[in-house]
Amino acid sequence: MTTGAHAVRFGRVAPTIPVTNILTAVLFYTQKLGFKKIFENGEPVGFVILKKDDAEIHLTLKPNHHASDRNVLHLLVSDAQVLYQALDEAGVRIVKGMRDAEYGLRDFVIADPDGNRLDIGQIL
């Protein structure tokens, strides 16, 4: 018999990404990645929820934010090659180029305008 946390089914996960400028970040995630803003909070706005298909991202304003060299999210997509090409053509900063990894993913890493690293992959 499974008890405690092992007995509970987990649902979606929505990472919170700190950004120095909400407007710039929203434009990046909506125009470059196709997310849609579904919620905002604060005056001035300090928190935004973005959604595309099953993926959800929360942006939070942190004016003194400095991105790390670690990925802040891992996003699975249906066609990594098509997305990689579109992002490259759109001038998005590619941190790590496309590769087919030994762990069964075709993946790459980009950076948002604040330097937050997004690992994007497709299951092979």
C-alpha positions in Angstrom: 0.0 0.0 0.0 1.3 3.4 -0.9 0.9 6.2 1.6 1.9 9.8 2.2 3.4 11.8 -0.7 3.8 8.5 -2.7 0.0 8.1 -2.8 -0.7 11.6 -4.2 -0.7 12.3 -8.0 1.1 15.5 -8.9 -0.2 17.8 -11.7 1.3 20.5 -13.8 4.4 22.4 -12.6 4.7 26.1 -13.4 8.2 27.5 -12.8 8.6 31.1 -11.5 11.2 33.0 -13.4 12.6 36.2 -12.0 13.0 39.1 -14.6 14.2 42.7 -14.4 11.6 44.1 -16.7 8.1 42.4 -17.0 7.2 44.1 -20.3 10.4 43.0 -22.0 10.0 39.5 -20.6 6.3 39.2 -21.7 7.2 40.3 -25.2 10.0 37.7 -25.4 7.9 34.8 -24.2 4.8 35.8 -26.2 6.5 36.9 -29.5 9.4 34.4 -29.6 7.9 31.3 -27.9 4.2 31.8 -28.6 2.9 32.0 -25.0 -0.2 34.0 -24.1 -0.6 36.2 -21.1 -3.5 34.8 -19.0 -3.0 36.8 -15.8 -1.2 39.7 -14.3 -1.1 41.2 -10.9 0.2 44.4 -9.2 0.3 48.1 -9.9 2.7 48.4 -11.5 2.6 44.8 -12.8 5.0 42.6 -10.8 3.7 39.1 -11.6 2.4 37.5 -14.9 1.2 34.0 -15.8 1.9 32.8 -19.4 0.5 29.7 -21.0 0.9 27.8 -24.2 -0.7 24.4 -24.6 0.1 22.5 -21.4 3.1 24.7 -20.5 2.7 27.5 -17.9 5.4 30.0 -16.8 5.2 32.5 -14.0 7.2 35.7 -14.4 8.0 37.7 -11.3 9.6 41.2 -11.2 13.0 41.2 -9.5 14.8 44.5 -10.5 18.2 43.3 -9.2 18.0 39.8 -10.7 21.2 38.3 -12.1 20.7 35.1 -14.1 22.8 32.1 -13.1 24.6 29.6 -15.4 21.9 27.0 -14.6 18.7 26.2 -16.5 15.6 27.6 -14.8 13.2 25.3 -16.7 13.1 22.3 -18.9 10.4 22.4 -21.6 9.4 19.4 -23.7 8.1 20.2 -27.2 6.8 18.2 -30.1 9.5 19.3 -32.6 12.7 20.7 -31.2 14.3 21.2 -34.7 11.4 23.4 -36.0 11.5 25.5 -32.8 15.3 25.8 -32.8 15.3 27.0 -36.4 12.5 29.6 -35.7 14.3 30.9 -32.5 17.7 31.1 -34.3 16.1 33.0 -37.2 14.4 35.4 -34.7 17.8 36.2 -33.2 17.2 34.5 -29.8 20.4 33.8 -28.0 21.4 30.2 -28.3 23.4 29.1 -25.3 23.9 25.4 -26.3 23.2 24.2 -29.9 20.9 21.4 -30.9 22.1 17.9 -30.1 20.7 14.4 -29.8 21.7 13.4 -26.3 22.5 9.9 -25.0 19.6 10.2 -22.6 17.0 10.2 -25.4 16.3 13.9 -26.0 17.0 16.2 -28.9 17.6 19.4 -27.0 19.1 22.9 -26.9 19.4 25.8 -24.5 18.4 29.4 -25.1 18.5 32.5 -22.9 15.7 35.0 -22.4 16.5 38.8 -22.3 17.6 38.5 -18.7 19.9 35.6 -19.4 17.6 33.0 -17.8 18.5 29.7 -19.4 15.7 27.6 -20.9 16.4 24.0 -21.8 14.1 22.9 -24.6 13.9 19.3 -25.8 12.0 16.6 -27.7 11.8 13.0 -26.7 13.4 10.9 -29.4 
